[in-house]
Amino acid sequence: GVLAVEDAALFTCTAPCSSLTQANVPLKSGTMINDEGETVDLYIPRKCSWTNKLIHARDFASVQINIGHLDESGIFNGKYSTFALAGKVRSMGEADSALDILWDKKKESISDF
């Protein structure tokens, strides 16, 4: 089968397009249905941890960092805190100080420390 241009941007056809099942075909409302029949979002936006603004899908300079939690002896205990920084914060050179301040605030609220 032939895919329309707007459909081709939503998923990659790895099998012959005529063999696609209903589970792989995106709905017109911008959602997809997985193999179990559940509706799945195509894109979940992130918010910058420093500015609280949405990070756009085309912000290729943005990063998401996981900082691991340590126990009393300095060994990773399997827990972590996630911070997302927008590309604008990074381009202005504020990422280092922003991450330091964010971690200090988060560290106070974690009971592990």
N, C-alpha and C positions, 0 to 999 in steps of 0.2 A: 504494500500500500504506500501511498504518498502522504507525507506529513506536511501540514501547513507550517508556515514559518513561525507563527506564535507557539505552536505545539512543539516544534523542534527545540525551542529554547528551554522548555520545561524538563525534558528528560532526554537521555541518550538511548537510542534504539540499538540494543546489542544483538537482538534476534531479527530475522526478517520481519518487517513491519506488518505483514499480513498475518503473522502468528501472534500478535499482541492480544492478551486477554483483557477483560474488563478491569482487572486488578492493576494493570499498568497504565491505563489511559487516564490522563488528568481530566478533571471536571472543568467546566467553563468558569466556575467561580474562583479558580486559582488554587484549588486543593487537590490532593491525590488520595486514592484509596489503596491501602496496602493489601497484601495477600489475604489477611484475616478479615477484610472488609471494613477496617477502621479508617476514618478520615485522618490524614496526616498532613501537617503543614509543610509547605515547601521551604519556607524560610522563617526562622525565628530571629527577630532582631535583638541585638544586644544594646546595652546602655553603657556609656562611658562611666567608669567608677568615679572619676574625678569631676566631670562636668554634669553628670546625670543626663546628658543628651543622647539621643539614639545614634548608634553607629550605623551609617548607611552600608548597604551591601557592596557598594563600589569603593569603600574606604580601604584600599589595599595596604595602607600604612598602619592600620590599627592592629593591636596585639591583644591577646588574652593570655594572662600569666597565672599559673598555679603556684602558690607558695606553700610548701610542705610544712606541717606542724611536727615539732620534735617533742619527745618526752624529756624527763629530767636528766637522762644520761646523754641526750643529744642524738637519739636515734629516731628516724622517721617512724611515726605511729600510724601511717596510712591515711591520715586526714590532711586536708589542704584547704586553702582559701583561694578563690578565683577572683582576679581583677582584670577588667577590660579597659584599655586605654585607646582613645580615638587617635587617629593620625594627626589631627590638629594639635593635640596636646604634645605629641612626640615631636612634631615639626617645630613647635615653639620652644623646645628644650626643657619642658616642664615635667617630663615623664619620670625622671629620677626622683625629684623632690615630691611629686604627687604620689608615687608608689611608696615612698618612705613614710609620708604622712598617713596615707590610707592604711598601711600595715600597722603603724603605731596605734591608730584608732581601733583596728580590728583585733589587735593583740590584747587590748584591754577588755574586749567583750568575750574573748575565748576563755573558757574555764580551764583549759589545759595548761595555761601558763601561770 
